[in-house]
Every structure is written in structure tokens, then in C-alpha cells.
Amino acid sequence: MKNRPRVQDFDWTLLAIVGAISTIGVLEIYSSTHASGMAGMQWKQLTWIAIGIAGMFLISRIDYHTLLDQAPALYMVGVASLIVVLVLGYSRLGAKRWISIGGLANLQVSEIMKLIIIIVLARYFAEVHTDRLTLADLFKIGILTLIPVGLILKQPDLGTAMVLVPVALVGAFFAGIEWKHIAVGVVLITLLVPLGWNMRRHLKPYQQQRIQTFLHPEEDQRGAGYQILQSEIAVGSGGFWGKGFGKGSQNQLGFVPVRYSDFILAALAEEQGFIGVCIVLLLYLGLILRLVDNAQKAKDRAGMYVVMGVTAILGFHVLVNASMVIGYVPVTGIPLPLMSYGGSATAFVFLALGLVMNVRMRRFVN
Amino acid sequence: MPSWNVNDQRVPQGRLALFSYLSAAFVVLLLIGFWKLQVVQSGHFSDLADRNGIRSIAIIAPRGAMLDREGRVLVDSYPSFSILLLRDNPKLLERSLPQIEDGLGIAHEDLQQQLDAARGEPKFLPVIIKPAASEADIAFVESHRADLPVLDLIMVQRRRYPHEQMLANTIGYVGEVSPSDMEKNPDRYRPGDIVGKAGLEKEYNDQIVGTDGMRRVVVNSVGKVMRTLDNVEAIPGKPIQLTIDEDLQQIAETDMADKEGAVVAMDGRTGEILAMVSRPTFDPNDFAVRIPAKEWATLNTDSQTPLLNRAIQAQLAPGSVFKIVMSTAMLESKALPANFTAYCPGHAEFYGREFHCWQPKGHGSVDLHSAIVHSCDVFFYTIGQKMGIDRISFYGSGLGLGRRTGVDLPSEEPGNMPSEEWVQRVYHHKWYAGETISVSIGQGAVTVTPIQLARTIAAVASGGNLVQPHLFKNLTDPKIDRFPLADDTVDQVTQGMYDVMNEPGGTGYALRLQNIEFSGKSGTAQLMSYEAGTRIGGRAGKLTNGWFVGYEPRRNPEIVVAAVVQGSTEHGGTTAGPVVRDIVKAFYEKRNGRFPQPATAENISPPGVAHSPAQPSGPERP
């Protein structure tokens, strides 16, 4: 082996964008919480970022081919963990998403599952040697994806469960899914939506509530509809230039729900205005394009699938979260990557970026 | 090398490029969404944000107190708490109602009615569901802050009537401003403002209301006040001083306690009202808070009409007191000689009908003086027939009957002084001459209010000065109408009224007071005609309104008191007379520094109600 993979080969442009987004996030977390009982949250977030960065270096050291070799084992461990969480995991925030590891940290198994599904599906797509995906392939991909999706839904965590789907869709797209299959899929979904609507009484009451309040936000001002409305008020009242750092009344007075986490973009929109939102969303677009660039330069298809799996998840997060903040989709609990406060979510993003660096460092390696 | 790990370099560049374009397109779509909210609808959402975080809290100005002529507090205000129901979350509200009804003891219908009434108003305006919160109510709200966020407390100024029923019909009461008042004065009133609804509270509302202040505060999402933006203090209303003398008022109230009727005592020279009682009455404290629907219905539909101020609103036949007007008319008009004499056999026939004198044995030969002293009906029938209704009406009207006195109270009634023109205008027929006979003794179509009668008698005794009765001590320029009477007339009539009290055999002799020029005239008006009363028989057939108007001294009275006791079977001198006597006696003794320690606010105030110490009165005078 010539050309050992080196840290110098990290994508520093990408990391600069990540650094900028994280900085804005930490500042907004500070602004949202400094005057409340939760003051000091930004330090916790910084700690998590530091842990994430350490994890990123660590994961970049292990050749992704090694990881892909272990894909079946990783998948088994992941699914088993999800089952353990369901059976033994303790309830927290009303959802059994957390599992205690060594009593030191709470790790959200679903976040790990995101990484695992990226690796597993990259491995699967890499095994398809033709440029065409057969229906049998699509079926197997569906099964692989829907098992963890179903388990996470059981927790219940609709947001994280949904996040796994784009990995499969984007992967299939690059693996050569045929346009006619896409067309059939679109038609099927169009037909299934009304059916799903009729089946909605099988949803959890809080999920029904969320759909209901999404469709009629004005009817429930203290529930989820209230959250969307308050978020919209925060965003709208921010105007073009924003109210200024630490000066957003919706944010500072606590009208914006979980303003330091899922709704941090609303807090930012209020205080930094449309200008601030532009900068942040363009940074995210830059992040996505830079990730695609890395995918294009990957040494092999497996690497490309890994990078695009990460891209799919991050892009989906940004799209859904930003849409939720302006009331385009129901509240689902999907945080904004790198900005929303949250330990395992932040750690996941850096671990995922570690996979990207992993692929990038090895593009010239033989 | 595993089967998947072939070194396949072919990456789908086209689809990757498509992915990039799609990503950019999504970002553009999102930015359009943000643009819509942040630029297009920015103003709308800024308003909503302000409404969220900034709350305007009215600081209610207390209404001015009402003091008696010596500065004793009759009415004042005190701060208390009202319970608000926030309505901006209908679902939560609906869920919370049963617990609220339970905890605060409000009937479901009452609460629902209040919510229905507020339906048209903006949702962010709360409803006051309990205007006077007890300590238990406040504790309930405080302890349920978390699970009943729809409840809130607001400090308000509440009216207090420490003497409860005393002077209630005159003072009136306060209540929430009506929608029609708000329409007339949209700049001045807000929903829920407290205004005077009746009596002095209404008449002098503009003097005693203060100017409400306003505090704007920033609240957080759970309603906690974070800081104050600005603060405009309330300007309390100014107190007003009344002409009422609490001591005399107390005596009048006590004497009328179990009766139905009214009393007016005033200074005959100035029109200053010293006491005013109407029975039955009510407790205006019940109105200071919102009155429950049921009690309000009771007060309004009670056949006894406790809300009526009988002193200015009861229009009753004056009975024999009217003979003073007749006497004045006879002497002034010179239609008959001053020494006219009639013979009373106990009854007389006019226009083919038999009219009785109250004294069946008859009074024999009577002149004007003995007719007044003994209240001989036949004498007055006779002069009435000779003068005719229009001449009687002219002097009656001149002395203030049939028109409002102009007392500074709302809703005064004018009474009625009939005339040929009046019967033509109202009943479209000619005057029946026989009616004149009834009117001559104060029966029939002639009706007066107690305050009118007091003023009329004072006018006669003061040579024709018709004062404007009033309750506001500093009333600028009270009107005095002149209806000049000849001194001879005044002399004869006042001598008559003096002898009613002081000549043995006079109808008020039993009421005379030592060393006081106590004069007066009683009256006993039948509620039904003599015939109808006889037909019905029993007590109901004999019910009368007993009048007494007394004053002191005999000319230019310093005090004139008119009292009426309704629905008794007894003579006016027996029912109303003692009330008048007690007030005149107390007035005289007070003026001469011999008034006993009065029943002041100190020993009658309700328990637990603090107020400024009553000033000692009367006895300390040198």
C-alpha cells in the first residue's frame, strides 16, 4: 500500500462549512437559553461537538471497506439493539428511544441505526453490478429498510423512522432504478395516501393529533398546532433583517416551542431575519453540494453509496425541519443537523461525516 | 475480494448532477417559504408576536367616596381581586369548566351565560367570571395555576356601602357599562367598566369616576410577567359631599324599618336634603359585584319594587295634606271671602252624590282655620266646588305639583295636578264636575311624590319660595322659583298648620313637641273609593296611604319632612306622624347642641369592614 490515508486529506472545505453551521447553532442555543433556567446549554452542545469530532477521526481511521465487510453483522447487532430497546429500554420523554450504556451516557440506538443502514444499503447496492435494479432488488432493499423502520416506529419515533427511507430511495436512484419503477412507486404512493388517511385511527393518539393540528392549526392553540403557529409567528415577525441577537420576543419569552432544539431555525429566523435564514440554508446547500462532490470523487461505487447515504439523511433532515418551522409539514421531531441542541443527534452527524472523510481519504489509495 | 468489492469506478455522474440541482431547487423553495412569512406577511406576524408577549393591564381608578354633610363616609371604594377566564383556547376552556364551576362555586348556567354573552368579542379578551373573589377563591386560582391556566386574577376597585341598606335607593348602585352607553361614548368606556347605574352613582358618575391607568407588561409563554414597559398611574375619582345628615338619616331609616313608604327631610330655605328613605329597599353591595341572574330577577319582579326610590318616584294621592293647597288657593284667589264658613253635618251632597266627612258626627260650623286644624272634608268639598278645578289646578301647579322638583337624581316622577285641559288632552272627554270634589280633599286624579309635597308645604310656609331639592352639597346655584303669596295668606295657613299640632283637638296634637314651633298636616288617602272599599270589606277595603308633612319653625322652615306610610289601615298622623316628629325633634336638638350620642357608623358598620372613623357630631358644639 502506497499513499497511506492521511488526515491532511480530510475535506477541509466541508469541515469549514460544518464549523460555520455549528458555530451559528451554538450561538443561537446560547441566545435561546441564556435568560432561562436552561442557561449554559451551549457548553453541553460544544462538548457533544467535541465528542463528535473525536468520533469522526476515529471512524475515518477504519477503512470503509472493512465496515462494509461487517455489514451483515452490524445489521444484526443494530436490529437486535432496537429490539432490546423495545423490550428493556426505559421510557423517557414518552418514547423508548434511549438505552443505557455503562451508565455513562445515553445513546440513542436509532441514531446508530442510521449509520448502520447507510453501510448496509451501500453494501447491498455495491453488490448490484448492472446499471439496472430489478424488482427483486427493490423488494430486498424494502425489507432491509422496513425492518428497522418498523422497530423504530414501535418506540415510537416517526421522525427517525422516516429518516431511514431516503437512504434507500437515494441509493436506489443511483443504483439505476428504472424510471418506470419510479412512476409506479409514485402512483402507488398517491393511491396509498388516501388509504393511509382512512387507516389513521390505527396511529397513536398523539400522531393523529399532530396530523389533525397540521391540517387545522387554529383549532388547537396550545397543542402541536400552537407550536406551528408560534413558530410561524417567530419566523414572520423576524422580518427581513431580524430583531437582533437575543432580542426575539417569541424566542426569549418562550413562545417558540423547544426553541433550542427542533425549532432552532425559527429562533434564528426571528433574531437574524430572512438574511440569517438565507445564510444558513445556503451553508446547508453548500454542505450538500460538497458532499455530492465527494461522492463523485469516490474511488468506487461503494464509497459513493456511503457518501450519498449520509447526504440523503442530512438533506432530508434539513428539508423536513425547515419545512416544519414554516408550517409546510407536521411536527415530526426531526432536528436540524449541527444546529439543534441534542447529544446523540450531533454525535451522529459527526460520525456520518467521519464516514465521508473515510471515503475521501481513500480515493487515491490502492 | 468479496463479490461486492469490485473496483468499479463508474459512478452515475448524471444522476449525481441531477441530485445537486434538486437540492438547490429545494433550498430555493424553502427560501420562498421563508420570504412569504418574513417579508410578505411580516407585519401580520409582528402584530401577533406583540399580542403574544405584550399584555396591557388596566389599573382601575377607584370611584370617589360619598360623604355626608359632616364628612362622614357613606360610600367608598376598596381594592379587591376579580377572577378572569381566558378564552383564547376553546378546547382547554371547555375541559376546564366543570372544575372551575366546582372550585369557585359558580352555577353552570351563569358561567355559560357569561361566555355566551362574550362570544362576539375578540378571543384574547378575558371574561370576568367572579368579580369579588374571596380568599378561598384566590387560593383556588393560585393553587391551580398549572392545571387551570385559563384562570387569572386581576386587581379591581370595588364599591363599598358600609351602611348597607341605608340611603340605598338614593345612592343607587353601580354596574358594568351597558352596550348602549358604550356606543354613545366609544372613547370613554371599555367593556367591563363600572359606571353608576342608578341614583347618585348615576347622577354624579362623571364627578366621581377617576381616570383608569394602564400598565403594559411583557409576559412569557406561561403568562409570567417579565418586565414592565410603561406605567400610567390611575387617577382616583374625587369624593363628593352630600347634604345628607347621617344622624337624621339613621333615625328616619330606623323609624321606617318595617314599613312601606318614603321619607324626605330637607332644609326648607335651601332645598338641601337632610334625609331620604324609601322602603322596601336593597343592599347596593349586592350590585357592587355582579349580581347573580336569579337575585336580579327577584329584585326586578318583586311586587314591592325595592329598586324604586319612592321618595321621588311614588306618585300617590296626597289626601288631606292637599287641603293646605286648597286653603292657599282659597285665600289667594279671593274666590271666597277669608272668613267663609261652611256647616259640616258629617256628609254633604254634590252633583247628586253623597260625600262623607272623615268625622261621621260632623264638625258643625267651620271656618278655614278650624277646617285645617280638624281637617274637615265638607268644608273643602264646598270651597272646591265654588273655586272649580282650574283655579285649584293653577295654585297647585304654582306650588310645584304636577311637575318635577328638579332634584339632582335620575328618574324623578312629576305626579299629576289635574285640570280641564289635562282631562281633555289625556282622556278626550270633558271634566266631570264631581271629580273636583274628590280632588278637593287630595283624592282622585291628583297625585304627588313625597319630595314634591315637602317642597310645596315649605313653599307655602316661606311665602312662595320653591326651592330646588338637592343632595350635592356644592351644587352651584340651586334654582329657586318664586310663586309669591300674600303675607296674610301665609299667616293664616301656617297658623292653621301650627294649631294642627298645638291646639287640643287638632289632628296632630298627639305629636306636638315642647318648645318647638312644630307645625304640619296629616293626610290619609284611601287606596279605593269609599264605595269600593265598603264592598270589599275587611282590612283590604280599608287600606290607606298615611301622610304627614311637618316642619319647624312655623315660618321659613329650617326643616321640612314629608313621610308616607303605604298600605296601613291607620291614620296618617298615627303611621307617618311619629317618623316626622322624630326627625324634626332630632334636628332641633342637634341644632341646639342637645343631640344624644348618635348611632354613628362606628357601631352599625358590618363586621370586618374598615373605614375612616366617624366624626363625632352635634354635642361638641359650644
HADDOCK unambig.tbl for C-alpha pairs under 7 A between the chains (distance, minus, plus):
assign (segid A and resid 123 and name CA) (segid B and resid 4 and name CA) 6.90 0.50 0.50
assign (segid A and resid 126 and name CA) (segid B and resid 4 and name CA) 5.44 0.50 0.50
assign (segid A and resid 127 and name CA) (segid B and resid 3 and name CA) 6.73 0.50 0.50
assign (segid A and resid 127 and name CA) (segid B and resid 4 and name CA) 4.16 0.50 0.50
assign (segid A and resid 174 and name CA) (segid B and resid 12 and name CA) 6.38 0.50 0.50
assign (segid A and resid 174 and name CA) (segid B and resid 15 and name CA) 6.40 0.50 0.50
assign (segid A and resid 221 and name CA) (segid B and resid 89 and name CA) 5.98 0.50 0.50
assign (segid A and resid 233 and name CA) (segid B and resid 45 and name CA) 4.96 0.50 0.50
assign (segid A and resid 233 and name CA) (segid B and resid 48 and name CA) 6.56 0.50 0.50
assign (segid A and resid 233 and name CA) (segid B and resid 49 and name CA) 6.06 0.50 0.50
assign (segid A and resid 235 and name CA) (segid B and resid 37 and name CA) 6.62 0.50 0.50
assign (segid A and resid 235 and name CA) (segid B and resid 38 and name CA) 6.18 0.50 0.50
assign (segid A and resid 236 and name CA) (segid B and resid 37 and name CA) 4.47 0.50 0.50
assign (segid A and resid 236 and name CA) (segid B and resid 38 and name CA) 4.17 0.50 0.50
assign (segid A and resid 236 and name CA) (segid B and resid 41 and name CA) 6.43 0.50 0.50
assign (segid A and resid 236 and name CA) (segid B and resid 42 and name CA) 4.83 0.50 0.50
assign (segid A and resid 236 and name CA) (segid B and resid 45 and name CA) 5.14 0.50 0.50
assign (segid A and resid 236 and name CA) (segid B and resid 46 and name CA) 6.89 0.50 0.50
assign (segid A and resid 237 and name CA) (segid B and resid 38 and name CA) 6.51 0.50 0.50
assign (segid A and resid 237 and name CA) (segid B and resid 42 and name CA) 5.27 0.50 0.50
assign (segid A and resid 237 and name CA) (segid B and resid 43 and name CA) 6.92 0.50 0.50
assign (segid A and resid 237 and name CA) (segid B and resid 45 and name CA) 4.81 0.50 0.50
assign (segid A and resid 237 and name CA) (segid B and resid 46 and name CA) 4.16 0.50 0.50
assign (segid A and resid 237 and name CA) (segid B and resid 49 and name CA) 6.55 0.50 0.50
assign (segid A and resid 238 and name CA) (segid B and resid 38 and name CA) 6.22 0.50 0.50
assign (segid A and resid 239 and name CA) (segid B and resid 38 and name CA) 4.35 0.50 0.50
assign (segid A and resid 239 and name CA) (segid B and resid 39 and name CA) 5.59 0.50 0.50
assign (segid A and resid 239 and name CA) (segid B and resid 42 and name CA) 5.31 0.50 0.50
assign (segid A and resid 240 and name CA) (segid B and resid 38 and name CA) 5.98 0.50 0.50
assign (segid A and resid 240 and name CA) (segid B and resid 39 and name CA) 5.89 0.50 0.50
assign (segid A and resid 249 and name CA) (segid B and resid 53 and name CA) 6.78 0.50 0.50
assign (segid A and resid 250 and name CA) (segid B and resid 49 and name CA) 6.49 0.50 0.50
assign (segid A and resid 253 and name CA) (segid B and resid 220 and name CA) 4.30 0.50 0.50
assign (segid A and resid 253 and name CA) (segid B and resid 221 and name CA) 5.93 0.50 0.50
assign (segid A and resid 254 and name CA) (segid B and resid 220 and name CA) 6.07 0.50 0.50
assign (segid A and resid 254 and name CA) (segid B and resid 221 and name CA) 5.31 0.50 0.50
assign (segid A and resid 255 and name CA) (segid B and resid 221 and name CA) 4.90 0.50 0.50
assign (segid A and resid 274 and name CA) (segid B and resid 34 and name CA) 6.83 0.50 0.50
assign (segid A and resid 274 and name CA) (segid B and resid 35 and name CA) 6.77 0.50 0.50
assign (segid A and resid 274 and name CA) (segid B and resid 38 and name CA) 6.21 0.50 0.50
assign (segid A and resid 278 and name CA) (segid B and resid 31 and name CA) 6.90 0.50 0.50
assign (segid A and resid 281 and name CA) (segid B and resid 27 and name CA) 6.65 0.50 0.50
assign (segid A and resid 285 and name CA) (segid B and resid 23 and name CA) 6.97 0.50 0.50
assign (segid A and resid 285 and name CA) (segid B and resid 24 and name CA) 6.55 0.50 0.50
assign (segid A and resid 285 and name CA) (segid B and resid 27 and name CA) 6.93 0.50 0.50
assign (segid A and resid 289 and name CA) (segid B and resid 20 and name CA) 6.09 0.50 0.50
assign (segid A and resid 292 and name CA) (segid B and resid 16 and name CA) 6.80 0.50 0.50
assign (segid A and resid 296 and name CA) (segid B and resid 11 and name CA) 6.69 0.50 0.50
assign (segid A and resid 296 and name CA) (segid B and resid 13 and name CA) 6.77 0.50 0.50
assign (segid A and resid 299 and name CA) (segid B and resid 9 and name CA) 6.31 0.50 0.50
assign (segid A and resid 300 and name CA) (segid B and resid 7 and name CA) 6.06 0.50 0.50
assign (segid A and resid 300 and name CA) (segid B and resid 8 and name CA) 5.50 0.50 0.50
assign (segid A and resid 300 and name CA) (segid B and resid 9 and name CA) 4.96 0.50 0.50
assign (segid A and resid 301 and name CA) (segid B and resid 8 and name CA) 6.34 0.50 0.50
assign (segid A and resid 301 and name CA) (segid B and resid 9 and name CA) 6.54 0.50 0.50
assign (segid A and resid 301 and name CA) (segid B and resid 11 and name CA) 6.04 0.50 0.50
assign (segid A and resid 323 and name CA) (segid B and resid 30 and name CA) 6.84 0.50 0.50
assign (segid A and resid 326 and name CA) (segid B and resid 33 and name CA) 6.90 0.50 0.50
assign (segid A and resid 326 and name CA) (segid B and resid 34 and name CA) 6.83 0.50 0.50
